[in-house]
Amino acid sequence: MALVGQPNSGKSTFFKAVASTSIKTGTLSGTLESYRECIVRIGLEEASLVDLPSIRSLHNRQTEEHVTLNYLLWGDEPAPVISHEEQPPAAPFPKPDLIIQVIEAAALERDLELTLELSQLGRPMVIALNMMDEAHKKGLYINHHALSEQLGIPVVPTTALMGHGISELFTTAATTARENICPLPQPYSPHISDRLPGLSQLLMQDDIHNAFEVPHPFLLFQLAFGDPYFMDEIRQHFPELQPEIWRLRSEAEQTLPRRLHEEMHADHHHRVASLYETVLRAGAPYEIHDWRYWLDEFFLHPQWGLLGSLAVFAAVLFIVFEVSVWLDSLTAARLIDLASAWQPTTTGGVIGRAVVDGLIGLIGIVVPYMIPLVLLLVALEEAGIMQRIAFVVDRGFHHIGLHGGVALPMLMGLGCNVPAICAVGAASQGRERVIASLLITFIPCSARSAIILALAGKYLGGLGVFSIFMLSLIVIAVMGRLLARRYPKTGPGEVQEIPSFAWPKIDSLLRKTWERTRDILTIVTPLLVAGSVVLALLVHVHADVVINTLLSPITSWWLGLPIVLGVPILFGILRKELSLLMIYQALGTMDISLYMDRLQITTFLMFLTFYIPCVSTFAVMLKTIGRKEAFFSIALSVTTALVIAGVIRFALEIITYSTG
């Protein structure tokens, strides 16, 4: 599919809206004009999309536009008539199966001139009637159905900058290519066409068409118009025909008021003007719009849309740090208080208590964090807001090898990594699913955020809390670039659909929430309970001393922390809140500053921020991205946590030493 259009018609906006994260670029041979190409997924099909340099006309061409025409006509297989030219083909890929002409709706009459010229190529074609919002603001209303009927090809109203009509355009384009829907013939007025039969008959020779390999109407127009390039090719390859062509053109001019090319040019303008008047209705600009229109103006605006996305992010953060904490206090926190009185000493009792702790941990994940966040995500999808956010942030996500469709699932990681990875599994596939899932493990979930707020807020101050969260963003961005290199084979671009706004329906909300959370019962529950039992038994048989000793090279030597923190760090893989509780237990005080200085607290928080989120996250990753990548995630998070925490520790020690 080739995107063709006048300058500033919006071709590049269409390309960017659906492009993959890997774009092939180059220049058309013999020019400085660049093209871009990528693979785009359209439903179950894939197409190669080429964004060509702008072209104003197929007839009065500049040098650069001539090369663009060569690509449209012949692609990477030049016709015999130009095979003698030394320069390579215009572009290194075949001529397009379909042309998508992007038209600026407010400049319809200008762009229709190119439309009539493109129709001579006899190629399947679709028109993207772009910037419809700007046309409406100027009081121009175009009957695209009538325009489609007149031209014989689909015409799709679009506003590419806001994502409107993009999905319909590419779906229609795929259908048009399959069904080979070409433009209707657009004949000249009788006073011109009646004077061209002789020239037309002369060009009907097989050797001429085999040499040029272009549709007959196009070749007839070029030679009747006296196009210098095509006339020169006739002179070189069919010199015996050149005098006859000039004679037939002169005979046609004898009964015309102007020279033939001037009359053809005037007739071209007249047909365009007639078509324009047929499909255009002028009215009052700035018609009254409902709330849906103004919401789209806000959410899909290139700049204001980012603010709208931030507003949605703020709402999600409110749920994470307010509603979820409140729900946690009503559910898991109360269960923990009730179970705290049970301190068994027998092996059977320890196992029973471990099972209870595992189930409490499960409730602490599902009830306060997972269900509210999944409900919110589904509600955003049902309302059509999530799709708009994905469209706006898509371009930024390309820098880390992802599409905007994973933006909100990744945001869910601020509450809990488990539903975030589940949502990524539903919203993406292949390389994107793997990269997004790996990056989510570096997003501070509410449990890790709670520890950061509890310790950093108390001992490091607001600047310390801010610095830790900012470092997390930097690590995610850098890790995204590195992972994009590890998984270089990118998937195709995606045509994102922007649905109409709608109120979420209760039955759909509940059904989709269940579909996205039911795996927690079959995958996470067994691992969470089993892990709790194993670690409880280790402590029961006094293996905690052994564990602390074994982990001392990490805790004491590399991180510079008290050796007794080995078990709390290990227990953190069940649930991060347990780490904070066990720190207090291991140190024997709620005031950890008695045993750890600010440097040690900072190092510990750095390690805990990037360390393995929890066993529940690992369990979901096993299903979402497979065993190999799930274990790679563990290795990646542990290595990253050790490197960052160790580097920061030694850097702070050097700074402390140098400042005396």
C-alpha positions in Angstrom: 0.0 0.0 0.0 1.4 3.4 -1.0 0.5 6.6 0.8 0.2 9.3 -1.9 -0.7 13.0 -1.4 0.0 16.7 -1.7 2.3 18.4 0.8 0.8 18.8 4.2 -2.1 16.5 3.5 -1.4 14.3 6.5 0.4 11.3 4.9 3.1 11.1 7.6 0.4 11.4 10.4 -1.3 8.3 9.0 2.0 6.4 8.7 3.1 7.3 12.3 -0.3 6.3 13.7 0.0 2.7 12.4 3.8 2.2 12.0 5.7 -0.5 13.8 8.6 0.2 16.1 11.0 -0.8 13.3 10.8 1.4 10.2 12.8 1.0 7.0 13.9 4.3 5.5 15.7 5.2 2.3 15.7 7.6 -0.6 14.2 7.2 -4.0 17.1 6.7 -6.5 18.5 9.8 -8.0 16.9 12.1 -5.5 17.2 13.3 -1.9 13.5 12.5 -1.3 13.1 9.9 1.4 10.5 7.2 1.8 9.5 5.1 4.9 8.2 1.5 4.9 6.9 -0.9 7.6 4.7 -3.9 8.0 1.2 -3.2 9.4 -1.3 -5.7 10.8 -4.8 -5.1 9.5 -7.1 -7.6 11.2 -5.7 -11.0 10.4 -3.7 -9.7 7.4 -0.5 -7.9 7.1 0.5 -5.3 4.5 3.6 -3.4 3.6 2.9 0.3 3.9 5.1 2.9 2.1 5.0 6.6 2.9 6.1 8.3 -0.4 7.4 11.8 -0.8 4.6 14.3 -1.6 3.6 14.7 -5.2 1.5 17.5 -6.7 0.9 16.1 -10.2 1.6 13.2 -12.4 2.0 15.4 -15.5 3.6 18.8 -14.6 6.3 17.0 -12.6 9.5 18.2 -10.9 12.5 15.9 -10.9 11.7 14.4 -7.5 8.1 13.8 -8.4 9.2 12.0 -11.6 10.9 9.4 -9.5 7.8 9.0 -7.4 5.8 8.4 -10.5 8.4 5.8 -11.7 7.8 3.9 -8.5 4.0 4.0 -8.8 4.3 2.7 -12.4 7.0 0.1 -12.2 8.3 -0.3 -8.6 11.6 -2.3 -8.5 11.0 -3.8 -12.0 11.6 -1.0 -14.5 9.7 -1.3 -17.8 11.8 -2.2 -20.9 11.5 1.4 -22.1 13.6 2.7 -19.3 15.8 -0.4 -18.8 18.7 1.4 -20.6 18.9 4.0 -17.9 21.9 3.5 -15.7 20.3 4.4 -12.3 18.7 1.6 -10.2 14.9 1.2 -9.8 13.1 4.0 -8.0 12.7 1.9 -4.8 13.7 -1.5 -3.7 10.3 -3.0 -3.5 7.4 -3.8 -5.9 4.9 -1.3 -7.2 2.0 -0.9 -4.9 -1.0 -3.2 -5.1 -3.1 -0.3 -3.8 -2.9 3.5 -3.6 -4.1 5.4 -0.6 -4.5 9.0 -1.6 -4.6 11.3 1.4 -6.7 14.4 0.7 -7.0 17.5 2.8 -10.7 18.0 3.0 -10.5 21.8 3.3 -8.5 21.8 0.0 -10.6 19.2 -1.8 -10.7 20.9 -5.2 -6.9 21.1 -5.4 -6.4 17.5 -4.4 -9.0 16.1 -6.7 -6.8 17.1 -9.6 -4.3 14.6 -8.5 -7.1 12.1 -7.9 -8.2 12.2 -11.5 -4.6 11.7 -12.6 -4.1 8.7 -10.3 -7.3 7.1 -11.6 -5.5 6.8 -15.0 -3.1 4.3 -13.4 -5.9 1.6 -13.2 -4.7 0.6 -9.8 -7.0 -0.3 -6.8 -7.4 2.9 -4.8 -8.9 4.4 -1.6 -9.2 8.0 -0.6 -8.6 9.2 2.9 -10.6 12.4 3.2 -8.4 13.8 6.0 -8.7 16.8 8.4 -12.5 16.7 8.3 -12.6 18.6 11.6 -10.8 21.5 9.9 -13.2 21.5 7.0 -16.2 21.6 9.3 -14.7 24.5 11.2 -14.6 26.3 7.9 -18.2 25.4 7.1 -17.4 22.9 4.4 -19.4 19.7 4.4 -18.4 17.0 1.9 -20.8 14.2 0.8 -18.2 11.5 0.8 -20.8 8.9 -0.3 -21.5 11.0 -3.5 -17.8 11.4 -4.0 -17.2 7.7 -3.7 -20.0 7.0 -6.2 -18.6 9.5 -8.7 -15.1 8.1 -8.5 -16.0 4.4 -8.1 -13.7 3.9 -5.2 -14.1 4.0 -1.4 -13.8 7.4 0.3 -13.3 7.3 4.1 -13.6 10.5 6.2 -10.7 10.8 8.6 -9.0 13.0 11.1 -5.7 11.3 11.4 -4.2 13.5 14.0 -7.0 12.4 16.4 -7.2 8.8 15.2 -10.6 9.1 13.7 -11.3 6.9 10.7 -7.8 5.3 10.6 -9.1 1.8 11.4 -11.9 2.0 8.9 -9.5 3.4 6.3 -7.1 0.5 6.5 -9.8 -2.2 6.8 -11.4 -0.7 3.7 -8.0 -0.6 1.9 -7.4 -4.3 2.6 -10.9 -5.1 1.2 -10.3 -2.9 -1.9 -7.0 -4.6 -2.7 -8.5 -8.0 -2.4 -11.5 -7.2 -4.5 -9.4 -5.2 -7.0 -11.7 -2.1 -6.9 -10.3 0.4 -9.3 -11.5 4.0 -10.1 -14.1 4.5 -12.7 -12.8 6.0 -16.1 -12.8 9.7 -16.0 -13.1 10.6 -19.7 -12.3 14.0 -21.2 -15.0 16.3 -22.4 -16.3 15.3 -25.9 -14.6 18.3 -27.6 -11.2 16.8 -26.6 -11.9 13.0 -26.7 -13.4 13.3 -30.2 -10.1 14.7 -31.4 -7.9 11.9 -30.0 -9.0 8.7 -31.7 -6.2 8.8 -34.2 -3.5 9.2 -31.6 -5.2 6.5 -29.5 -5.3 4.1 -32.4 -1.6 4.7 -33.1 -0.7 3.8 -29.5 -2.7 0.6 -29.5 0.3 -1.3 -30.9 1.4 -4.2 -28.7 5.1 -3.4 -28.9 4.4 0.1 -27.5 2.4 -1.1 -24.5 4.9 -3.9 -23.9 7.7 -1.3 -23.8 6.0 1.1 -21.5 3.9 -1.3 -19.4 1.4 1.5 -18.4 -2.4 1.7 -18.8 -3.5 3.0 -22.2 -5.4 6.0 -20.9 -2.4 7.2 -19.0 0.0 6.8 -21.9 -2.5 8.6 -24.2 -2.8 11.5 -21.9 1.0 11.9 -21.5 1.7 11.9 -25.2 -1.3 14.1 -26.1 -0.2 16.5 -23.4 3.3 16.4 -24.8 5.0 15.3 -21.6 8.8 15.7 -22.2 9.8 12.5 -20.5 7.5 10.2 -22.4 8.0 12.0 -25.7 11.8 11.6 -25.3 11.3 7.8 -24.7 9.2 7.6 -27.9 12.0 9.4 -29.7 14.6 6.9 -28.5 12.7 3.7 -28.9 10.1 4.4 -31.6 11.7 7.2 -33.7 9.5 6.3 -36.7 6.4 7.2 -34.6 7.4 10.6 -33.4 6.6 12.6 -36.6 3.2 10.9 -36.7 2.4 11.7 -33.1 3.3 15.4 -33.7 1.1 15.4 -36.8 -1.9 14.0 -34.9 -1.4 16.4 -32.1 -1.3 19.3 -34.6 -4.5 18.1 -36.3 -6.3 18.0 -33.0 -5.2 21.6 -32.2 -6.5 23.0 -35.5 -10.1 23.0 -34.4 -9.4 23.9 -30.7 -9.4 27.5 -29.4 -6.1 26.8 -27.6 -3.1 24.5 -27.9 -3.9 20.9 -27.1 -2.0 20.7 -23.8 -3.7 24.0 -22.7 -7.1 22.8 -23.6 -6.5 19.5 -21.8 -5.4 21.4 -18.7 -8.5 23.6 -18.8 -10.7 20.6 -19.3 -9.0 18.9 -16.3 -9.8 21.9 -14.1 -13.4 22.0 -15.4 -14.1 18.3 -14.5 -12.5 18.8 -11.1 -14.6 21.9 -10.4 -17.8 20.1 -11.5 -17.1 17.2 -9.2 -16.2 19.5 -6.4 -19.5 21.4 -6.7 -21.4 18.1 -6.8 -20.2 16.8 -3.5 -19.7 20.0 -1.5 -22.2 21.7 0.7 -21.3 25.0 2.4 -22.8 25.9 5.7 -22.2 27.8 8.9 -18.9 27.0 10.6 -18.5 25.8 14.2 -21.7 23.8 14.5 -22.8 22.9 18.0 -21.2 19.6 19.1 -22.1 17.3 22.0 -19.8 16.3 24.9 -18.4 13.4 22.9 -16.9 15.8 20.4 -15.3 18.0 23.1 -13.9 14.9 24.9 -12.2 13.8 21.7 -10.9 17.3 21.2 -9.3 16.9 24.6 -8.2 13.3 24.7 -6.9 13.0 21.1 -5.2 16.3 20.8 -1.4 15.8 20.5 -0.6 18.0 23.5 -3.9 18.2 25.5 -4.3 14.5 25.1 -1.1 13.9 27.1 -2.7 16.0 29.9 -5.8 13.9 29.6 -3.7 10.7 29.9 -2.0 12.2 33.0 -5.4 12.9 34.5 -6.4 9.2 34.0 -3.0 8.1 35.5 -3.8 10.4 38.5 -7.1 8.6 39.0 -5.4 5.3 38.9 -2.8 6.4 41.4 -5.6 7.6 43.7 -7.1 4.1 43.6 -3.7 2.5 44.3 -2.8 4.7 47.2 -6.2 5.5 48.7 -8.9 3.0 47.8 -6.7 0.0 47.7 -5.1 0.8 51.0 -8.5 1.2 52.6 -9.7 -2.1 51.2 -6.5 -3.7 52.4 -7.1 -2.5 55.9 -10.6 -4.1 55.8 -9.4 -7.4 54.4 -5.8 -8.7 54.6 -4.8 -6.4 57.4 -7.6 -7.7 59.7 -6.9 -11.3 58.7 -3.2 -10.7 59.6 -4.2 -9.3 63.0 -6.5 -12.3 63.7 -3.8 -14.8 62.7 -1.0 -13.1 64.6 -2.2 -14.6 67.9 -1.6 -18.1 66.5 2.1 -18.9 66.9 2.3 -22.7 66.6 5.4 -24.6 67.7 4.7 -28.0 66.1 5.6 -28.8 62.6 2.0 -29.4 61.7 0.9 -26.1 63.2 3.7 -24.3 61.4 2.6 -25.8 58.1 -1.0 -24.8 58.9 0.0 -21.3 59.8 2.0 -21.1 56.5 -1.0 -22.1 54.5 -3.1 -19.4 56.2 -0.4 -16.8 55.6 -0.3 -17.8 51.9 -4.1 -17.5 51.6 -4.0 -14.1 53.4 -1.3 -13.0 51.0 -3.6 -14.1 48.1 -6.5 -12.1 49.5 -4.2 -9.1 50.0 -3.3 -9.2 46.3 -6.8 -9.9 44.8 -9.2 -7.9 46.9 -7.5 -4.5 47.4 -5.4 -4.3 44.3 -6.3 -6.7 41.5 -10.1 -6.5 41.4 -10.4 -2.7 41.6 -7.6 -2.1 39.1 -9.0 -4.7 36.6 -12.5 -3.3 37.0 -11.1 0.2 36.3 -9.1 -1.0 33.2 -12.1 -2.8 31.8 -14.3 0.3 32.5 -11.8 2.5 30.6 -11.8 0.1 27.7 -15.6 -0.1 27.6 -15.9 3.7 27.8 -13.4 4.1 24.9 -10.9 6.1 27.0 -8.2 3.6 27.1 -8.0 3.4 23.3 -7.6 7.1 23.1 -4.8 7.1 25.7 -3.1 4.3 23.7 -3.3 6.4 20.5 -1.8 9.5 22.2 1.1 7.8 23.9 1.8 5.3 21.1 4.6 7.5 19.6 6.4 7.8 22.9 6.2 4.1 23.6 7.9 3.4 20.2 11.1 4.7 21.8 11.2 1.6 24.0 10.0 -0.8 21.3 6.3 -0.9 22.4 3.0 0.3 21.1 0.6 2.5 23.1 -1.8 -0.4 23.6 0.2 -1.5 26.6 0.3 1.9 28.3 -2.6 1.3 30.8 -1.8 -2.3 31.5 1.7 -1.1 32.5 0.1 1.6 34.6 -1.7 -1.1 36.5 1.7 -2.3 37.7 1.7 0.6 40.2 -1.0 -1.2 42.0 0.1 -4.8 41.5 2.3 -6.4 38.8 0.1 -9.5 38.6 -3.0 -7.9 37.0 -0.7 -5.7 34.9 1.0 -8.7 33.3 -2.3 -10.4 32.8 -3.6 -7.3 31.0 -0.5 -7.2 28.8 -1.0 -10.8 27.9 -4.5 -9.9 26.7 -3.5 -6.7 24.9 -0.4 -7.8 23.1 1.5 -10.7 21.7 5.0 -11.9 20.6 7.9 -9.5 21.2 5.8 -6.7 22.7 4.2 -9.1 25.3 7.7 -10.2 26.4 9.2 -6.7 26.6 6.2 -5.2 28.4 6.0 -8.1 30.9 9.7 -7.8 31.7 9.4 -4.0 32.2 6.4 -4.3 34.4 8.6 -6.1 37.0 10.5 -2.9 37.4 7.4 -0.8 38.1 7.1 -0.2 41.9 3.9 -1.9 42.9 1.8 -0.7 45.8 3.7 -3.0 48.2 7.1 -1.8 47.2 5.8 1.8 47.1 4.5 1.3 50.6 7.9 0.3 51.8 9.5 3.2 50.0 7.1 5.7 51.6 7.4 4.1 55.0 11.2 4.0 55.2 12.3 6.7 52.7 9.6 9.1 53.8 10.7 8.7 57.5 14.5 8.6 57.2 15.3 10.1 53.8 12.7 12.8 53.4 10.6 13.8 50.4 13.6 14.3 48.2 14.6 10.7 48.9 11.2 9.3 48.0 11.1 11.4 44.8 14.6 10.3 43.8 13.8 6.6 44.1 10.7 6.9 41.9 12.5 9.0 39.3 15.3 6.4 39.2 12.7 3.7 38.6 11.4 5.7 35.5 15.0 6.0 34.2 15.7 2.3 34.7 12.5 1.4 32.9 13.4 3.6 30.0 16.9 2.3 29.7 15.9 -1.3 30.2 13.3 -0.8 27.4 16.0 0.3 25.0 18.2 -2.6 26.0 15.4 -5.2 25.7 14.5 -3.8 22.3 18.0 -4.8 21.2 17.8 -8.2 22.8 14.6 -8.8 20.9 15.4 -7.1 17.6 12.8 -8.8 15.5 9.9 -6.4 15.8 6.3 -7.1 15.0 4.1 -5.3 12.5 2.5 -1.9 13.2 -1.0 -1.9 14.5 -4.1 -0.1 13.2 -5.6 1.2 16.5 -9.4 1.6 16.5 -10.9 4.6 18.2 -14.4 3.5 19.2 -17.3 5.8 20.1 -17.7 6.8 23.7 -20.0 4.5 25.6 -21.2 3.9 29.2 -19.7 0.6 30.5 -22.3 -2.1 31.0 -22.3 -4.0 34.3 -22.6 -7.5 32.8 -19.7 -6.8 30.4 -17.6 -5.3 33.3 -18.1 -8.4 35.5 -17.5 -10.9 32.7 -14.3 -9.3 31.5 -13.0 -8.8 35.0 -13.5 -12.5 35.7 -11.8 -13.5 32.5 -8.7 -11.5 33.4 -8.5 -12.6 37.1 -9.6 -16.2 37.1 -6.0 -17.4 36.4 -5.0 -16.2 39.8 -6.9 -19.1 41.4 -5.3 -21.8 39.3 -1.7 -20.4 38.9 -0.9 -18.0 41.8 -2.6 -19.7 44.7 -0.7 -23.0 44.7 2.7 -21.3 44.3 2.0 -18.7 46.9 0.9 -21.3 49.5 3.7 -23.7 48.6 6.3 -21.0 48.9 4.9 -19.9 52.2 5.1 -23.4 53.6 8.7 -23.9 52.4 10.0 -20.7 54.0 8.1 -21.3 57.2 9.6 -24.7 57.6 13.1 -23.3 57.0 12.6 -20.9 59.9 11.0 -23.6 62.0 14.1 -25.8 61.8 16.3 -22.8 62.5 17.6 -22.7 59.1 17.3 -18.9 59.1 20.8 -18.6 60.5 22.1 -20.7 57.7 20.1 -18.6 55.2 21.5 -15.4 56.6 25.1 -16.9 56.4 24.6 -18.1 52.9 23.3 -14.7 51.8 25.9 -12.7 53.7 28.1 -12.2 50.6 25.2 -10.2 49.1 23.7 -8.6 52.2 26.9 -7.8 54.2 29.8 -7.7 51.7 28.1 -6.2 48.5 25.2 -4.2 50.0 26.8 -3.4 53.3 23.6 -4.3 55.3 23.3 -6.1 58.6 23.6 -9.9 58.1 20.2 -10.6 59.8 18.4 -9.0 56.8 19.0 -12.1 54.6 15.8 -13.8 55.6 13.6 -10.7 55.3 14.9 -10.2 51.8 14.2 -13.8 50.9 10.7 -13.7 52.4 10.1 -10.6 50.2 9.5 -12.9 47.2 6.2 -14.0 48.9 4.9 -10.5 49.5 7.0 -7.3 49.8 5.1 -6.1 52.9 6.5 -9.1 54.7 10.0 -7.8 54.2 9.2 -4.6 56.1 7.6 -6.6 59.0 10.5 -9.0 59.2 13.0 -6.2 59.2 11.5 -4.9 62.4 11.4 -8.5 63.8 15.0 -9.2 62.7 16.4 -5.9 64.2 14.1 -6.1 67.3 12.9 -2.6 67.0 10.5 -0.4 64.9 13.3 2.3 64.7 15.7 0.8 62.2 17.9 3.9 62.4 19.4 2.4 65.6 21.0 -0.3 63.5 21.1 1.2 59.9 22.4 4.6 58.8 20.9 6.6 55.9 23.4 5.1 53.4 22.3 1.5 54.4 18.6 2.5 54.3 19.1 3.9 50.8 21.0 0.8 49.6 18.3 -1.5 51.0 15.5 0.5 49.3 17.3 0.5 46.0 17.7 -3.3 46.2 14.1 -3.9 47.2 12.8 -1.6 44.5 14.2 -3.6 41.6 14.4 -7.0 43.3 12.0 -9.8 42.2 8.4 -8.5 42.8 6.9 -11.6 44.3 6.2 -15.2 43.6 2.7 -14.3 42.3 4.2 -12.2 39.5 6.6 -15.0 38.6 3.7 -17.5 38.4 1.7 -15.2 36.0 4.8 -14.7 33.9 5.2 -18.4 33.5 1.9 -18.5 31.7 2.1 -15.2 29.9 5.7 -15.3 28.4 6.8 -18.9 29.1 9.3 -20.6 31.3 12.5 -19.4 29.6 11.6 -15.7 29.7 10.1 -15.9 33.2 13.4 -17.2 34.6 15.3 -14.6 32.5 13.1 -12.0 34.3 14.3 -13.3 37.7 17.9 -13.2 36.6 17.4 -9.7 35.1 15.7 -8.2 38.2 18.2 -9.7 40.6 21.2 -8.6 38.6 19.7 -5.1 38.1 18.9 -4.8 41.8 22.4 -5.9 42.8 24.2 -3.6 40.3 22.1 -0.5 41.1 22.1 -1.0 44.8 25.8 -1.8 44.9 26.8 1.1 42.7 24.8 3.6 44.7 26.2 2.2 47.9 29.8 2.6 46.8 29.1 6.0 45.2 27.5 7.3 48.4 30.4 6.0 50.4 32.9 7.8 48.2 30.9 11.0 48.5 30.6 10.7 52.2 34.3 10.0 52.5 35.3 12.9 50.2 33.2 15.4 52.1 34.7 14.3 55.4 
